[in-house]
Amino acid sequence: MTNDTAPSPAFARPHLLGIEDLSAAEITSLLDTADGFVEQNRRPDKKSAQLRGRTVINLFFENSTRTRTSFELAAKRLGADTINMSVSSSSIKKGETLIDTAMTLNAMQPDVLVVRHADSGAVKLLSEKVKSAVINAGDGSHEHPTQALLDALTIRRRKGRLHGLTVAICGDVLHSRVARSNIYLLNIMGARVRIVAPPTLVPSEIERLGVEVHHDMRNGLRDADIVMMLRLQNERMNGSYVPSVREYFHFYGLTYEKLSVASPDALIMHPGPMNRGVEIDSEVADDINRSVILEQVELGVAVRMACLDLLMRPRAGAETGADR
């Protein structure tokens, strides 16, 4: 008989750059660790001392109040010193290269760099130039690993599993790093993934990632257990991808009528920020029985605490061994 309470295997990687190369065991380890932090975050005294004496730098080349605040809270609740670097007022805007930035930060000897960048691959490049652990908080249209992990934790806590579920990811898949990370994670964990979007917002050859592609919402949502809506990312669009916002909502915005073909207990998700009346109807987004959008925000802090905690454990062990 297996012991369901046995600890998950350690997450021994030096960085968290994406989901694609993780194993099911590593993902489970992150989710199990995050589960414990959910309870900590609901106590009156939310702080612990796992990362006391550690320094976490949030280096965001793109604005994201939601993700940056979540990482900041996560680090502080683990007792770490946290620094938020404002790129708009830093030397980076004055012509400093990414490598120069890496060397400067390296000299400050931080323990973790949390990096968001507009270019795919920039976070990996940075990780090769610094001694600290690096967490990818979103790079271009490549990956957003902690968002996929918090989505997975939300689903697992509500449904009890990921394996065997049908998940429909709907909307602007072409520009979405959230979609890509979720596709990787859900496939690794044994879920069935569907993409639902207009042809102009579907990446070429996405079927190679192991997904079904639908261009009609009713077909794509039929019997789905999870409906994950994506934001229409106008800031990443050069040219016209949809005829109009009104027409996009008519065909691809989530309404109760479209949702009626999904499983009766299907969960509604959105990584935020939401464009109400564009990709989702307000009434659906605020449905207290089916929408888990605010729960995703809450669990995001716990997931980021788990990432920081597990990334620091091997380093703590190495330091202890060096002191002997």
Backbone torsions as a table, in degrees:
resi	resn	phi	psi	omega
1	MET	NA	135.3	178.9
2	THR	-80.3	150.1	179.4
3	ASN	-97.6	105.0	-176.6
4	ASP	-68.8	-16.2	-179.4
5	THR	-94.8	0.8	179.7
6	ALA	-64.2	144.0	-178.5
7	PRO	-65.2	146.7	177.1
8	SER	-71.4	157.3	178.7
9	PRO	-62.2	151.0	-177.4
10	ALA	-65.9	148.8	174.1
11	PHE	-95.6	102.9	-168.9
12	ALA	-106.1	17.9	-179.4
13	ARG	-77.5	150.8	179.4
14	PRO	-75.7	-25.7	-177.9
15	HIS	-138.8	165.4	168.5
16	LEU	-121.4	95.4	-174.9
17	LEU	-102.2	-19.1	-179.3
18	GLY	-176.7	176.8	179.8
19	ILE	-95.9	-29.2	-168.1
20	GLU	-49.9	-41.0	-174.4
21	ASP	-94.9	3.1	-179.3
22	LEU	-79.3	153.5	174.8
23	SER	-92.4	165.3	176.2
24	ALA	-60.9	-36.5	179.8
25	ALA	-65.8	-39.8	179.1
26	GLU	-67.7	-41.7	177.5
27	ILE	-62.5	-43.7	178.5
28	THR	-61.7	-39.6	178.2
29	SER	-60.5	-45.0	178.3
30	LEU	-63.2	-43.0	-178.3
31	LEU	-69.3	-40.6	178.9
32	ASP	-63.3	-41.6	179.1
33	THR	-65.1	-42.3	179.1
34	ALA	-62.3	-36.4	178.7
35	ASP	-54.9	-41.4	179.0
36	GLY	-65.6	-36.1	-179.3
37	PHE	-73.0	-24.1	176.2
38	VAL	-58.4	-45.4	-179.4
39	GLU	-66.8	-38.7	177.5
40	GLN	-60.3	-41.1	-176.9
41	ASN	-71.2	-13.9	178.7
42	ARG	-96.9	-0.8	177.0
43	ARG	-84.2	158.0	176.0
44	PRO	-59.5	-44.1	176.7
45	ASP	-96.0	105.0	-171.7
46	LYS	-93.6	-6.8	-172.5
47	LYS	-92.9	146.0	172.7
48	SER	-133.6	-175.1	-172.3
49	ALA	-122.3	19.5	-178.2
50	GLN	-55.0	-37.7	-175.5
51	LEU	-113.2	27.1	177.3
52	ARG	-61.0	131.4	-178.4
53	GLY	89.5	-9.0	178.4
54	ARG	-89.0	155.4	178.9
55	THR	-121.8	126.9	178.4
56	VAL	-115.4	125.5	177.1
57	ILE	-109.2	124.1	173.7
58	ASN	-92.8	111.0	-176.6
59	LEU	-113.5	98.9	-173.6
60	PHE	-111.8	110.1	176.0
61	PHE	-82.5	-14.9	173.8
62	GLU	-120.0	145.0	177.9
63	ASN	-70.9	139.0	172.9
64	SER	-166.1	88.3	-178.0
65	THR	-59.7	-40.8	-175.6
66	ARG	-63.9	-52.9	-177.1
67	THR	-69.3	-43.3	-178.9
68	ARG	-63.0	-43.7	179.5
69	THR	-63.6	-38.4	179.2
70	SER	-63.1	-44.7	177.8
71	PHE	-65.9	-38.7	179.8
72	GLU	-63.5	-46.3	177.0
73	LEU	-60.6	-43.7	-178.6
74	ALA	-59.0	-47.2	-178.8
75	ALA	-65.1	-42.8	-178.3
76	LYS	-67.6	-35.5	179.6
77	ARG	-71.2	-17.3	174.8
78	LEU	-95.6	3.0	175.6
79	GLY	88.7	8.9	-178.2
80	ALA	-81.9	156.4	169.6
81	ASP	-82.5	132.9	-173.0
82	THR	-122.7	134.2	178.2
83	ILE	-125.7	129.1	174.7
84	ASN	-103.6	117.7	179.4
85	MET	-93.3	121.4	178.6
86	SER	-88.8	105.8	-176.3
87	VAL	-63.9	-34.0	-176.4
88	SER	-62.7	-22.4	-179.3
89	SER	-116.6	16.1	-176.3
90	SER	-104.1	177.6	179.7
91	SER	-65.6	-17.9	-179.5
92	ILE	-61.6	-35.0	179.0
93	LYS	-73.3	-13.7	-177.7
94	LYS	-97.1	11.4	175.9
95	GLY	109.7	0.0	178.4
96	GLU	-67.0	135.6	-179.1
97	THR	-79.9	166.3	177.9
98	LEU	-61.7	-37.8	179.6
99	ILE	-67.4	-41.5	176.7
100	ASP	-59.4	-43.3	178.5
101	THR	-60.8	-43.8	179.8
102	ALA	-59.6	-45.0	-178.0
103	MET	-67.5	-37.5	178.1
104	THR	-64.2	-46.6	179.9
105	LEU	-65.6	-37.8	179.3
106	ASN	-58.0	-39.0	-179.2
107	ALA	-66.0	-23.2	178.0
108	MET	-81.8	-9.5	177.5
109	GLN	54.4	54.3	172.6
110	PRO	-73.6	165.1	177.9
111	ASP	-95.6	-33.5	179.8
112	VAL	-139.0	135.9	169.2
113	LEU	-111.7	124.4	174.1
114	VAL	-104.3	117.0	-168.9
115	VAL	-123.4	131.7	169.4
116	ARG	-120.8	133.1	-176.5
117	HIS	-145.1	149.0	-177.3
118	ALA	-74.3	-18.2	-176.4
119	ASP	-102.1	129.3	175.6
120	SER	-61.7	133.0	178.6
121	GLY	92.6	-13.2	-177.9
122	ALA	-64.4	-37.3	-178.6
123	VAL	-68.5	-39.2	177.5
124	LYS	-63.5	-42.4	177.8
125	LEU	-59.0	-44.7	179.4
126	LEU	-61.7	-39.7	-178.3
127	SER	-63.5	-26.1	-179.3
128	GLU	-80.3	-8.6	-174.7
129	LYS	-113.5	-4.1	-177.4
130	VAL	-122.3	159.7	179.8
131	LYS	-90.1	-18.4	-176.6
132	SER	-79.6	166.3	171.2
133	ALA	-71.0	145.7	179.7
134	VAL	-124.0	132.7	175.2
135	ILE	-115.0	128.9	177.8
136	ASN	-80.2	114.6	177.3
137	ALA	-99.2	19.7	178.7
138	GLY	121.2	118.1	178.0
139	ASP	-129.6	111.3	179.0
140	GLY	53.5	-133.4	175.5
141	SER	-103.4	20.8	-174.8
142	HIS	-82.3	-75.2	-177.4
143	GLU	-146.5	159.7	173.3
144	HIS	-144.5	75.5	-169.0
145	PRO	-60.6	-39.3	-176.9
146	THR	-70.7	-27.1	175.4
147	GLN	-67.5	-42.5	177.8
148	ALA	-63.6	-38.3	179.4
149	LEU	-66.5	-41.8	-179.8
150	LEU	-70.7	-32.7	174.4
151	ASP	-64.0	-43.1	-179.8
152	ALA	-64.1	-40.4	179.4
153	LEU	-65.2	-41.1	178.1
154	THR	-60.2	-46.5	179.7
155	ILE	-64.2	-46.3	-175.9
156	ARG	-63.7	-38.5	179.9
157	ARG	-69.9	-30.8	-179.9
158	ARG	-85.9	-39.7	-174.2
159	LYS	-102.4	-14.0	179.2
160	GLY	82.7	-3.2	-177.5
161	ARG	-167.3	168.1	170.8
162	LEU	-116.0	-35.3	-177.8
163	HIS	-59.5	131.8	174.8
164	GLY	84.8	-7.3	178.6
165	LEU	-78.4	151.8	174.2
166	THR	-103.8	119.5	-176.7
167	VAL	-116.3	123.9	177.0
168	ALA	-103.0	118.4	178.1
169	ILE	-103.2	117.6	-166.6
170	CYS	-121.8	135.7	171.4
171	GLY	120.7	-137.6	-173.9
172	ASP	-79.9	74.9	-179.2
173	VAL	-71.6	-33.3	-175.3
174	LEU	-55.4	-42.1	-175.3
175	HIS	-100.8	7.7	-168.4
176	SER	-102.0	111.7	171.8
177	ARG	-71.5	-26.7	176.4
178	VAL	-62.5	-44.6	179.4
179	ALA	-61.4	-45.3	-177.2
180	ARG	-61.9	-47.7	-179.9
181	SER	-64.0	-38.4	178.1
182	ASN	-66.5	-38.9	177.5
183	ILE	-60.6	-47.6	178.7
184	TYR	-57.9	-51.7	-175.1
185	LEU	-63.8	-46.9	-176.6
186	LEU	-64.6	-37.7	176.8
187	ASN	-66.6	-42.5	178.4
188	ILE	-60.2	-37.1	-175.8
189	MET	-90.9	5.9	171.8
190	GLY	87.0	19.4	175.1
191	ALA	-87.8	165.6	176.3
192	ARG	-104.2	124.7	-172.1
193	VAL	-113.3	131.3	173.3
194	ARG	-117.5	142.6	172.8
195	ILE	-107.9	129.9	179.2
196	VAL	-126.4	114.0	-176.0
197	ALA	-166.3	160.6	172.3
198	PRO	-65.7	152.2	-178.1
199	PRO	-53.1	-33.3	-178.7
200	THR	-68.9	-16.3	-177.1
201	LEU	-114.7	21.1	175.7
202	VAL	-111.3	125.2	177.6
203	PRO	-61.9	146.8	177.9
204	SER	-65.4	141.5	176.9
205	GLU	59.2	28.8	-179.5
206	ILE	-66.9	-19.8	177.7
207	GLU	-57.9	-25.3	179.0
208	ARG	-63.1	-19.3	178.3
209	LEU	-84.4	2.4	175.9
210	GLY	85.0	38.8	-179.9
211	VAL	-122.6	157.1	168.3
212	GLU	-90.2	144.1	179.5
213	VAL	-115.2	128.3	177.2
214	HIS	-127.9	145.8	176.8
215	HIS	-111.3	1.3	178.5
216	ASP	-121.0	127.5	-174.7
217	MET	-61.8	-42.0	-177.4
218	ARG	-65.0	-39.1	176.2
219	ASN	-67.9	-42.1	-176.9
220	GLY	-71.0	-31.0	-176.9
221	LEU	-91.8	-5.5	-175.5
222	ARG	-58.3	118.8	177.9
223	ASP	64.0	18.1	179.0
224	ALA	-70.0	141.4	176.7
225	ASP	-86.6	-29.6	-178.7
226	ILE	-132.6	133.0	174.7
227	VAL	-117.6	109.5	-175.9
228	MET	-107.9	109.8	-179.1
229	MET	-89.5	146.9	179.8
230	LEU	-116.4	148.7	178.1
231	ARG	-74.2	141.0	173.6
232	LEU	-75.1	110.8	-170.4
233	GLN	-92.4	77.6	-176.9
234	ASN	-61.0	-29.6	-177.4
235	GLU	-68.5	-18.1	179.3
236	ARG	-100.6	1.6	-174.9
237	MET	-97.6	124.6	171.5
238	ASN	-109.0	102.7	-175.5
239	GLY	110.0	-175.0	-175.2
240	SER	-101.8	116.0	179.5
241	TYR	-101.9	-24.0	177.6
242	VAL	-134.1	144.8	-177.0
243	PRO	-58.6	-44.9	179.1
244	SER	-163.7	159.7	178.5
245	VAL	-62.9	-39.5	-179.1
246	ARG	-62.7	-43.7	179.9
247	GLU	-69.4	-37.6	178.1
248	TYR	-59.9	-45.3	179.4
249	PHE	-63.9	-38.7	-179.3
250	HIS	-59.1	-43.2	-175.7
251	PHE	-92.4	-33.3	-170.9
252	TYR	-126.0	-4.8	175.9
253	GLY	-72.8	140.0	-177.5
254	LEU	-80.0	119.6	176.1
255	THR	-125.8	168.3	177.4
256	TYR	-62.4	-32.7	179.7
257	GLU	-63.2	-45.2	178.3
258	LYS	-69.3	-36.1	-177.7
259	LEU	-70.2	-16.7	-174.2
260	SER	-62.7	-21.7	-178.9
261	VAL	-89.0	-10.6	178.1
262	ALA	-76.1	173.9	176.2
263	SER	-58.1	145.6	-177.6
264	PRO	-58.1	-28.1	-179.7
265	ASP	-108.1	26.0	179.9
266	ALA	-61.5	137.8	177.8
267	LEU	-89.6	144.9	178.8
268	ILE	-107.4	126.7	-177.7
269	MET	-127.9	157.2	176.2
270	HIS	-160.3	130.3	-178.4
271	PRO	-72.5	-16.0	179.7
272	GLY	75.1	160.0	-9.1
273	PRO	-71.7	148.8	-176.6
274	MET	-84.8	143.5	166.3
275	ASN	-101.7	92.9	-178.6
276	ARG	-65.0	136.9	-178.3
277	GLY	79.5	4.9	176.2
278	VAL	-116.2	-63.7	176.6
279	GLU	-104.3	-9.9	-179.1
280	ILE	-154.8	139.7	176.0
281	ASP	-76.1	140.0	-176.9
282	SER	-57.9	-40.2	-178.6
283	GLU	-61.4	-38.4	178.8
284	VAL	-71.7	-43.8	-178.7
285	ALA	-60.6	-31.9	-175.7
286	ASP	-99.1	11.0	-179.7
287	ASP	-67.3	109.4	-173.0
288	ILE	-68.4	-19.4	-178.6
289	ASN	-87.3	-27.2	-172.8
290	ARG	-122.1	-26.7	-179.6
291	SER	-80.7	130.1	177.9
292	VAL	-116.5	25.4	-174.6
293	ILE	-63.7	-43.5	178.1
294	LEU	-72.4	-31.4	175.6
295	GLU	-63.8	-36.7	176.0
296	GLN	-59.4	-41.9	179.7
297	VAL	-63.4	-45.7	179.7
298	GLU	-61.0	-48.0	-175.7
299	LEU	-71.5	-19.2	176.6
300	GLY	-59.7	-37.9	178.4
301	VAL	-64.5	-44.5	-179.5
302	ALA	-63.4	-41.1	179.0
303	VAL	-63.9	-41.6	-179.2
304	ARG	-71.3	-30.8	172.0
305	MET	-62.9	-42.5	179.4
306	ALA	-62.7	-42.3	179.5
307	CYS	-62.6	-46.3	178.7
308	LEU	-62.6	-45.5	-178.4
309	ASP	-61.4	-50.6	-175.6
310	LEU	-70.2	-33.3	177.0
311	LEU	-67.1	-29.7	-178.1
312	MET	-84.3	-20.4	-176.0
313	ARG	-60.7	-49.5	178.6
314	PRO	-61.7	-35.5	179.7
315	ARG	-68.0	-38.8	177.5
316	ALA	-63.9	-40.3	179.0
317	GLY	-65.0	-40.0	179.9
318	ALA	-66.1	-38.6	178.8
319	GLU	-66.7	-40.6	178.5
320	THR	-62.0	-41.3	179.4
321	GLY	-66.2	-35.4	-178.9
322	ALA	-69.6	-26.2	-177.1
323	ASP	-78.9	-13.2	-175.3
324	ARG	-74.6	NA	NA
